[in-house]
Amino acid sequence: MRCSAYWYASRAGMLPYGINDPDDLEFLRVLGARAARLARRYGYPPWLVLEGPFRVHMWPEHVWDEVASAMACEAAGHGTWNEPAYG
């Protein structure tokens, strides 16, 4: 099943303040960017849909699981989640 970052994060309880909070929107952006990179590595074609005022990608749920798990591990090790620096 494919789903969006918002659907996945809201069902997983990852959005404490709601979609109107700028920090949650930034978190969704980072979550989505990481999921897109991983999905492309797996060879999944993009699938864009409208979600509210946004056009968003939908990826298989296991992609979101892997990305969310990696971000949680990084947050546990560093005290916060950060987008890794790419050079």
C-alpha positions as CSV (number, residue, x, y, z in Angstrom):
1,M,0.0,0.0,0.0
2,R,1.3,3.5,-0.9
3,C,0.8,6.4,1.5
4,S,1.9,10.0,2.0
5,A,4.3,11.3,4.6
6,Y,1.3,13.1,6.4
7,W,-0.8,9.9,6.5
8,Y,2.1,7.8,7.7
9,A,3.3,10.3,10.3
10,S,-0.2,11.1,11.7
11,R,-1.1,7.4,12.0
12,A,2.3,6.7,13.7
13,G,1.7,9.5,16.2
14,M,4.7,11.5,14.9
15,L,3.0,14.9,14.6
16,P,2.5,16.2,18.1
17,Y,1.3,19.7,17.1
18,G,-0.6,19.1,13.9
19,I,-0.2,20.0,10.3
20,N,-0.4,23.7,10.9
21,D,2.8,23.7,13.0
22,P,5.9,24.9,10.9
23,D,8.1,22.4,12.7
24,D,5.8,19.5,11.7
25,L,5.8,20.7,8.1
26,E,9.6,20.8,8.1
27,F,9.6,17.3,9.6
28,L,7.3,16.0,6.9
29,R,9.5,17.6,4.3
30,V,12.6,15.9,5.6
31,L,10.7,12.6,6.0
32,G,9.4,12.8,2.5
33,A,12.8,13.7,1.0
34,R,14.5,10.8,2.7
35,A,11.6,8.4,1.6
36,A,11.9,9.6,-2.0
37,R,15.7,8.8,-2.0
38,L,15.1,5.4,-0.6
39,A,12.2,4.6,-2.9
40,R,14.2,5.6,-5.9
41,R,17.0,3.3,-4.8
42,Y,14.4,0.5,-4.6
43,G,13.2,1.4,-8.1
44,Y,9.7,2.6,-7.2
45,P,8.3,5.1,-9.7
46,P,7.0,8.3,-8.3
47,W,3.3,8.7,-7.7
48,L,2.1,12.2,-7.0
49,V,-1.3,13.1,-5.5
50,L,-3.0,16.1,-4.1
51,E,-3.2,16.2,-0.3
52,G,-4.9,19.4,0.8
53,P,-3.0,22.3,-0.9
54,F,0.1,20.2,-1.6
55,R,1.2,17.8,-4.3
56,V,2.9,15.0,-2.4
57,H,4.6,11.7,-3.3
58,M,3.2,8.4,-2.1
59,W,5.5,5.5,-1.4
60,P,5.0,2.0,0.0
61,E,4.6,1.9,3.7
62,H,7.7,-0.1,4.3
63,V,9.7,2.8,2.8
64,W,8.3,5.1,5.4
65,D,8.9,2.5,8.1
66,E,12.6,2.3,7.2
67,V,13.1,6.1,7.0
68,A,11.2,6.8,10.3
69,S,13.2,4.1,12.0
70,A,16.5,5.6,10.8
71,M,15.4,9.1,11.9
72,A,14.5,7.8,15.3
73,C,17.8,6.1,15.7
74,E,19.6,9.3,14.7
75,A,17.5,11.3,17.2
76,A,18.2,8.8,20.0
77,G,22.0,9.1,19.3
78,H,22.1,12.9,18.9
79,G,19.2,14.2,21.0
80,T,17.5,15.6,17.9
81,W,16.9,14.7,14.3
82,N,18.9,16.4,11.6
83,E,19.0,16.1,7.9
84,P,22.4,14.6,7.2
85,A,24.9,16.8,5.3
86,Y,25.6,15.6,1.8
87,G,28.7,17.0,0.1
